[in-house]
Amino acid sequence: MTHPQTRWSQFSVLITVFFFWGFVAASNDILIPVFKKAFNLSQSQSQLVAVAFYVAYTVGSLIYFGVSKAIGSDVLNKIGYKNGISLGLLISALGTLLFIPAANNSSFTLMLSGLFIVGLGFSLQQIAANPLAIVMGNPATGAQRLTMAGGINNLGTTVGPLLVSIAIFGSVAAGSTTASIESVKTPYLVLGAAFILVALFFKFSSVPNKIDLEAVASDEAQDSGKLVHKASAFAYPQLVLGMLAIFVYVGVEVTTVSNLPAYLELPVDQGGMGLSTAQIAPYISLYWASLMIGRWAGAAGAFSVGSSAKRMLTIILPYIAFGVFLAVNAIAQHEVAQFYGYALVIVLMLVATFASRGNPARMLLYFALCGIAALGVGMSTSGITSVTAFISVGLFCSTMWPCIFALAITGLGRNTNQGSSLLIMMIMGGGLVSWAQGALADQVGIHASYIVGVLCFAYLAFYAARAPHILKKQGIDLDQLTAQGGH
């Protein structure tokens, strides 16, 4: 059987929206400590920024699900994938407009409402863009394409905190350590204008409006006689368990960094770094850059090159990504020498990557175990060692999204869009788990509260072990499917 090659011209257009998702998500981590001081919030209250943004994904997915039921047809099949992404971008642009009255009236509620509407738009974009990334070529390399898209997402998460921090605080070199709520609106209005321009760009791009989902399911199966054709996506156990996996994965990814500013600001004698709010941006940037580093390594498998070239790219690409982080922070006049040793931590991530041999379930398992180890080191040490361990969680979260997403929608056929919307709905974990850790931190302290992340990684290890058995019963062997991609 011949498999289609990745359609790079279309794929390169598609991944622009992945950049914006990352830019905004990471910038929220700069807003959290700003709002905490400006509105005199507790740690759990400050996490409402994450709650508003990530719960919007759930509300957006429920709206999508409800409208699809009401019209008797899947929304994206009705309006088209490309049109769906354009509409989502325009909804997000409307959300940024709320930052004008929110800033003018110093209203925390309006700020949260603006972020909520931005997230609503992102939910529709995600429902359309994730399946598109997987089907734009050989299904065997679908997870790697989604990993590559995630790498572009994390280019946004790397530069987002720095640009927003500069826009809010001004030049860090000038010694500014406080910010007015008024200064928050400018970067988001610029972002809104960008959303509108990209929506127009998408509308007239070559990105497909329709995809044949049944053909994709047939390509995934080694034994098409075992393919399961069910009326509802809920009937597929890989999806139901995958929904909870997305919830806890986004939860641990977001809560680790959302609570990190409070830990960085702790006095040195309490285990923290004693930093001011204006000094935390490079640490937040490194966390999100860690996801970019891991995803660039995982994306090497999407290229149509020989196995030795793929191995070389797997090693080189993450260090190029690390170089991007160092360059961006040097330009922003941050001290980068303190981060050079992080190059050694990347080696551990590469070992786990090679050991997985391109199998999404195996990669999810190894990275979940590494995540547990990283949080364990962070909780049992203090100062820069502890901070580095917490930041390295980003490396081990890096390829989890594409691994979970690919496992959960494999074999769904015509239920793929419904399954995708249900997975996007579970992004609310980013807000709820962050709030839960914030509430625990108010009781036991930031340091000990990271036990929440350990529990999240434990479930992900379980899902990684269980999913291959479920798929094999449906005629899908992950090792054989991976081999078709040339790994």
Secondary structure, DSSP 8 states (H G I E B T S, - for coil): -------HHHHHHHHHHHHHHHHHHHHHHHHHHHHHHHTT--HHHHTHHHHHHHHHHHHHHHHHHHHHHHHTS-HHHHH-HHHHHHHHHHHHHHHHHTHHHHHHTT-HHHHHHHHHHHHHHHHHHHHHHHHHHHHSS-GGGHHHHHHHHHHHHHHHHHHHHHHHHHHHH--GGGT-----GGGGHHHHHHHHHHHHHHHHHHHTSS--S---HHHHHHHH-S-GGG----SSGGG-HHHHHHHHHHHHHHHHHHHHHHSHHHHHTS-GGGTS----GGG-HHHHHHHHHHHHHHHHHHGGGGS-S-HHHHHHHHHHHHHHHHHHHHHHHHHTT---GGGTTHHHHHHHHHHHHHHHTT-HHHHHHHHHHHHHHHHHHHHH--HHHHHHHHHHHHHHHTTHHHHHHHHHHTT-GGGHHHHHHHHHHGGGHHHHHHHHHHHHHHHH-HHHHTHHHHHHHHHHHHHHHHHHHHHHTTT--HHHHHHHTT-
